[in-house]
Amino acid sequence: MHKSSFIFFFLITIGFSQQQITETIVYDGETREYILYIPESYQTNEEAPLMFNFHGGNGYASDWILGSNMTSVADLEGFILVFPQALADPNDEGSLNWIHKDPTDHDDIYFIESIIDELASQYMIDQSRVYACGYSLGGEFTYELLCRLNFRIAAGAAVARTMQSFQYNNCNLEHPTALMTILGTDDFVSPYEGLSWNGELYYVSADDMHAYWASFNNTDSDPIIIDIPNFNTSDGSTVERKTWTNGTNCVSVEELKVNGGGHDWPGVFGNMDIDSDEEIWNFVSKHDINGLIDCSSSSLEDMQISEKKIIKIMDFLGREVFSSKSIPVLFFYDDGSVKKSFKVF
């Protein structure tokens, strides 16, 4: 593993000095590229979290760093950000894909691990706080990392993609793992209800996928559902925040369900009621490799909601079992568990 070249770009924006570096690394006989983003607040004597952000199928890291808004979040929050580049898939007409079509022996899982090791040798990286997120096929690859490189990845978020059925049936999680998804119900590229062809299931439904992650993490079986205010009435969609709480080591699973949303990265294109980049960081950053950071009654207090919301609780089959204008009241116990009650208006 050798770093063969690098190029420095210094970009100035109001209030922040940004450092963007294009790196190459030799992995599995290939010279691979990734874009590294170092925020001005990075300190050489203090460990910083590391976030991977994966472009979609047949995409370019150089485009995706502009297509999302995560560099701005990195500037504010002080984490190191990586945009890796996928290789061409010869079985898919040279499309730049993270997961190549069979027959293939291509595997990018350990390419990502080699980047972690390389960066940890050069920068102060908090290796207990390595996160992954991605869009479309990049979201599918995020599930792959969480399932197969779980001992290195603390938490993740997938946008505009459910799990491939093979991933769903072969996921090998080693620690309580927080997951966020942002999925559009009218996504015709990655259908919310999953995808079957000629009787074979290729992608599982959003409901089945979230049930799997909730079950593994031992969360409450029914999510708390909160309607997010429809700030932008012209985008043709609304958002529900569904949260499965009270998991092992205080881990939670969260879905931002974009009703009427398509194959989008909300906040940049598609729904504009939420900002995907901010939502992802706010969720994953609360966790390290062990679960919720400082899992205790005091660290769970931010789960309380102080303003009136329309609250719905659904079972795994999507049936509404509770709906009211309520304030959820959470009771915290010394062992870190949480019990919910509701004050109804």
C-alpha positions as CSV (number, residue, x, y, z in Angstrom):
1,M,0.0,0.0,0.0
2,H,1.7,3.2,-1.2
3,K,0.4,6.7,-1.6
4,S,1.7,7.6,-5.0
5,S,0.6,11.2,-5.5
6,F,-1.4,14.0,-4.0
7,I,-2.6,17.5,-5.1
8,F,-3.5,20.3,-2.8
9,F,-6.4,22.6,-3.4
10,F,-7.1,25.5,-1.1
11,L,-10.6,27.0,-1.4
12,I,-11.8,30.0,0.6
13,T,-15.3,30.5,1.7
14,I,-16.7,33.0,4.1
15,G,-15.5,32.2,7.6
16,F,-13.7,29.0,6.8
17,S,-10.5,27.9,5.1
18,Q,-11.0,24.5,3.4
19,Q,-8.4,22.0,2.5
20,Q,-9.3,19.5,-0.2
21,I,-6.7,16.8,-1.3
22,T,-6.9,14.3,-4.1
23,E,-5.1,11.2,-3.0
24,T,-4.2,7.9,-4.7
25,I,-3.4,4.6,-3.1
26,V,-2.4,1.3,-4.6
27,Y,-4.8,-1.4,-3.6
28,D,-5.1,-5.0,-5.0
29,G,-2.9,-4.0,-8.0
30,E,-5.0,-1.0,-8.9
31,T,-4.2,2.7,-8.4
32,R,-7.3,4.0,-6.6
33,E,-8.3,7.5,-5.9
34,Y,-10.2,9.3,-3.2
35,I,-10.8,12.9,-2.2
36,L,-9.9,13.9,1.3
37,Y,-11.4,16.9,3.0
38,I,-9.8,18.4,6.1
39,P,-11.7,21.1,8.0
40,E,-9.9,24.1,9.2
41,S,-10.7,23.1,12.8
42,Y,-8.6,19.9,12.6
43,Q,-6.0,19.8,15.3
44,T,-2.9,17.6,15.1
45,N,-3.1,16.8,18.8
46,E,-6.7,15.9,18.9
47,E,-8.5,12.8,17.4
48,A,-11.1,13.6,14.8
49,P,-14.0,11.4,13.6
50,L,-13.9,10.1,10.0
51,M,-16.8,10.0,7.6
52,F,-17.0,8.2,4.2
53,N,-19.4,9.5,1.7
54,F,-20.0,7.3,-1.4
55,H,-21.3,8.5,-4.7
56,G,-24.0,6.7,-6.6
57,G,-23.7,4.2,-9.5
58,N,-21.6,5.4,-12.4
59,G,-20.7,8.5,-10.5
60,Y,-17.6,10.5,-9.7
61,A,-16.2,11.5,-6.4
62,S,-15.3,14.9,-7.8
63,D,-18.9,15.5,-8.8
64,W,-20.4,14.1,-5.6
65,I,-18.3,16.3,-3.3
66,L,-20.2,19.1,-4.9
67,G,-23.5,17.2,-5.2
68,S,-23.9,16.8,-1.4
69,N,-23.4,19.6,1.1
70,M,-21.3,17.6,3.6
71,T,-18.1,19.6,3.4
72,S,-20.0,22.5,5.0
73,V,-21.1,20.2,7.8
74,A,-17.5,19.0,8.2
75,D,-16.3,22.6,8.6
76,L,-18.8,23.3,11.3
77,E,-18.4,20.0,13.2
78,G,-14.7,19.3,12.7
79,F,-14.7,15.8,11.2
80,I,-12.5,14.5,8.4
81,L,-14.4,13.6,5.2
82,V,-13.5,11.1,2.5
83,F,-15.1,10.7,-1.0
84,P,-13.7,7.5,-2.5
85,Q,-13.9,6.7,-6.3
86,A,-15.4,3.5,-7.6
87,L,-13.9,1.5,-10.4
88,A,-15.3,0.6,-13.8
89,D,-17.3,-2.6,-13.9
90,P,-16.5,-4.7,-17.0
91,N,-19.7,-6.6,-16.6
92,D,-21.8,-3.5,-16.7
93,E,-20.4,-1.7,-19.7
94,G,-17.7,0.0,-17.7
95,S,-20.2,1.7,-15.2
96,L,-18.4,3.0,-12.1
97,N,-19.9,0.7,-9.5
98,W,-19.1,-0.1,-5.9
99,I,-20.6,-3.6,-6.2
100,H,-19.6,-5.2,-9.5
101,K,-21.9,-7.7,-11.2
102,D,-21.2,-11.4,-11.2
103,P,-19.0,-13.1,-12.2
104,T,-16.4,-11.0,-10.4
105,D,-13.8,-11.2,-7.7
106,H,-13.8,-7.4,-7.2
107,D,-14.3,-6.3,-3.6
108,D,-14.1,-2.7,-2.4
109,I,-14.7,-3.5,1.3
110,Y,-11.0,-3.8,2.1
111,F,-10.1,-0.9,-0.2
112,I,-12.1,1.2,2.3
113,E,-10.3,-0.5,5.2
114,S,-6.9,0.4,3.6
115,I,-8.0,4.0,3.4
116,I,-8.8,4.0,7.1
117,D,-5.4,2.5,7.9
118,E,-3.6,5.0,5.6
119,L,-5.3,8.0,7.1
120,A,-4.8,6.7,10.7
121,S,-1.0,6.6,10.0
122,Q,-1.0,10.3,8.9
123,Y,-3.7,12.0,10.8
124,M,-5.2,11.9,14.3
125,I,-8.2,9.7,13.6
126,D,-10.7,8.5,16.3
127,Q,-11.0,4.9,15.0
128,S,-13.9,4.3,17.4
129,R,-15.8,7.0,15.4
130,V,-15.6,5.9,11.7
131,Y,-18.8,6.4,9.9
132,A,-20.2,5.7,6.4
133,C,-23.0,7.1,4.2
134,G,-23.9,7.0,0.6
135,Y,-26.4,7.7,-2.1
136,S,-28.2,5.1,-4.2
137,L,-25.6,2.4,-5.0
138,G,-23.3,4.2,-2.5
139,G,-26.1,3.6,0.0
140,E,-26.1,-0.1,-0.9
141,F,-22.4,-0.2,-0.4
142,T,-22.9,1.5,3.0
143,Y,-25.0,-1.5,4.1
144,E,-22.2,-3.8,2.8
145,L,-19.6,-2.0,4.9
146,L,-21.8,-2.1,8.0
147,C,-22.4,-5.8,7.5
148,R,-18.9,-6.9,6.5
149,L,-16.6,-4.3,8.0
150,N,-18.6,-3.9,11.2
151,F,-15.6,-4.0,13.5
152,R,-14.3,-0.8,11.9
153,I,-17.5,1.1,11.2
154,A,-19.4,2.7,14.1
155,A,-22.7,3.7,12.4
156,G,-24.0,4.6,9.0
157,A,-26.7,6.1,6.8
158,A,-28.1,5.1,3.4
159,V,-30.0,7.4,1.1
160,A,-32.3,6.3,-1.8
161,R,-31.6,2.6,-1.4
162,T,-32.9,-0.5,0.6
163,M,-30.8,-3.5,1.2
164,Q,-30.0,-6.1,-1.4
165,S,-31.6,-9.4,-0.5
166,F,-28.2,-11.2,-0.3
167,Q,-27.0,-8.5,2.1
168,Y,-30.2,-8.9,4.2
169,N,-29.7,-12.7,4.4
170,N,-25.9,-12.6,5.1
171,C,-25.3,-9.5,7.2
172,N,-22.8,-10.2,10.0
173,L,-23.0,-7.5,12.6
174,E,-20.7,-7.7,15.6
175,H,-21.8,-4.7,17.7
176,P,-24.9,-2.6,18.3
177,T,-25.0,-0.6,15.1
178,A,-27.0,2.6,14.6
179,L,-28.5,3.1,11.2
180,M,-30.3,6.0,9.5
181,T,-32.1,5.8,6.2
182,I,-33.6,8.5,4.0
183,L,-36.0,6.9,1.5
184,G,-38.6,8.2,-0.9
185,T,-41.9,6.3,-1.3
186,D,-42.1,7.2,-5.0
187,D,-38.5,6.2,-5.8
188,F,-38.8,4.3,-9.1
189,V,-35.0,3.5,-9.3
190,S,-34.9,2.0,-5.8
191,P,-38.5,1.1,-4.9
192,Y,-39.5,1.6,-1.3
193,E,-41.5,-1.7,-1.4
194,G,-38.4,-3.6,-2.6
195,L,-37.8,-5.1,-6.0
196,S,-38.6,-8.6,-7.4
197,W,-38.0,-9.9,-10.9
198,N,-39.3,-13.2,-12.3
199,G,-40.1,-14.4,-8.8
200,E,-36.7,-13.5,-7.4
201,L,-36.3,-10.9,-4.7
202,Y,-33.4,-8.5,-5.4
203,Y,-34.0,-5.7,-2.9
204,V,-36.0,-6.1,0.3
205,S,-38.7,-3.6,1.3
206,A,-38.0,-0.7,3.6
207,D,-40.3,-2.2,6.3
208,D,-38.5,-5.5,6.3
209,M,-35.1,-3.9,6.3
210,H,-35.9,-1.6,9.3
211,A,-37.4,-4.5,11.2
212,Y,-34.1,-6.4,10.7
213,W,-32.0,-3.6,12.1
214,A,-34.4,-2.9,15.0
215,S,-34.4,-6.6,15.9
216,F,-30.6,-6.9,15.8
217,N,-30.2,-3.8,18.0
218,N,-32.9,-5.0,20.4
219,T,-34.8,-1.7,20.1
220,D,-38.5,-1.3,20.9
221,S,-40.4,-3.1,18.2
222,D,-42.7,-0.1,17.4
223,P,-41.2,3.2,16.2
224,I,-42.1,6.6,17.4
225,I,-43.3,8.5,14.3
226,I,-43.2,12.3,14.1
227,D,-44.4,14.4,11.2
228,I,-41.7,16.9,10.2
229,P,-43.1,20.4,9.4
230,N,-43.7,20.8,5.6
231,F,-41.5,23.9,5.3
232,N,-41.4,23.7,1.5
233,T,-44.8,23.1,0.0
234,S,-43.6,23.2,-3.6
235,D,-41.4,20.1,-3.5
236,G,-44.4,17.6,-3.7
237,S,-43.3,15.6,-0.6
238,T,-43.5,15.5,3.2
239,V,-41.3,13.7,5.7
240,E,-42.0,11.4,8.7
241,R,-39.2,10.7,11.2
242,K,-39.6,7.1,12.4
243,T,-37.3,6.2,15.3
244,W,-36.8,2.8,16.9
245,T,-35.4,3.5,20.4
246,N,-34.1,1.8,23.5
247,G,-31.7,-0.5,21.8
248,T,-28.7,-2.3,23.2
249,N,-26.1,0.3,24.4
250,C,-28.8,3.0,23.7
251,V,-28.5,2.4,20.0
252,S,-31.4,3.5,17.8
253,V,-32.6,3.0,14.2
254,E,-34.1,5.9,12.3
255,E,-35.9,6.4,9.0
256,L,-36.7,9.7,7.4
257,K,-39.5,8.5,5.2
258,V,-40.1,11.0,2.3
259,N,-43.7,10.6,1.3
260,G,-43.9,11.4,-2.4
261,G,-40.1,11.6,-2.6
262,G,-38.0,10.2,-5.4
263,H,-34.5,9.0,-6.0
264,D,-33.1,12.1,-4.2
265,W,-30.6,13.5,-1.7
266,P,-33.1,15.8,0.2
267,G,-31.8,19.2,1.0
268,V,-29.9,19.4,-2.2
269,F,-32.4,17.9,-4.7
270,G,-35.9,16.5,-4.1
271,N,-37.5,17.2,-0.7
272,M,-36.4,20.4,0.9
273,D,-37.9,20.0,4.3
274,I,-34.8,18.3,5.6
275,D,-31.1,18.5,5.0
276,S,-29.7,15.0,4.4
277,D,-26.1,16.0,5.2
278,E,-27.0,17.6,8.6
279,E,-29.4,14.8,9.5
280,I,-26.9,12.1,8.8
281,W,-24.1,13.8,10.8
282,N,-26.4,14.6,13.7
283,F,-27.5,11.0,13.9
284,V,-24.3,9.0,13.4
285,S,-22.0,11.4,15.4
286,K,-23.8,10.5,18.6
287,H,-22.4,6.9,18.4
288,D,-19.1,5.2,18.5
289,I,-18.1,1.6,17.9
290,N,-19.8,0.6,21.2
291,G,-23.1,2.3,20.7
292,L,-24.5,5.7,21.9
293,I,-21.6,7.7,23.3
294,D,-21.8,7.9,27.1
295,C,-24.9,5.7,27.1
296,S,-26.6,6.8,30.3
297,S,-29.7,8.6,31.5
298,S,-28.1,12.0,31.0
299,S,-27.0,11.3,27.4
300,L,-30.5,10.2,26.5
301,E,-32.1,13.4,27.6
302,D,-31.9,14.8,24.1
303,M,-34.3,12.2,23.0
304,Q,-37.1,14.0,24.7
305,I,-39.3,16.3,22.6
306,S,-40.5,19.5,24.2
307,E,-42.9,20.8,21.6
308,K,-46.2,19.4,20.6
309,K,-46.1,17.0,17.7
310,I,-48.4,14.7,15.8
311,I,-47.3,11.3,17.2
312,K,-48.0,8.0,15.6
313,I,-46.8,4.5,16.6
314,M,-46.9,1.8,14.0
315,D,-46.3,-1.9,14.3
316,F,-44.0,-3.8,11.9
317,L,-46.8,-4.4,9.4
318,G,-47.2,-0.6,9.1
319,R,-50.5,-0.5,11.0
320,E,-51.2,2.5,13.1
321,V,-51.6,1.6,16.8
322,F,-51.5,5.1,18.3
323,S,-52.1,8.6,16.9
324,S,-52.5,11.8,18.8
325,K,-51.2,15.3,19.3
326,S,-48.9,14.4,22.1
327,I,-45.7,15.0,24.0
328,P,-43.7,11.7,24.4
329,V,-42.4,11.5,28.0
330,L,-39.4,9.3,28.4
331,F,-38.4,7.8,31.7
332,F,-34.7,7.0,32.2
333,Y,-33.4,4.3,34.4
334,D,-29.9,3.7,35.9
335,D,-29.2,0.8,33.6
336,G,-29.6,3.0,30.6
337,S,-33.0,1.7,29.5
338,V,-35.8,4.0,28.4
339,K,-39.5,3.6,28.9
340,K,-42.0,5.8,27.0
341,S,-45.3,7.3,28.0
342,F,-47.3,10.0,26.4
343,K,-49.0,13.2,27.5
344,V,-52.0,13.6,25.2
345,F,-53.5,16.9,24.2
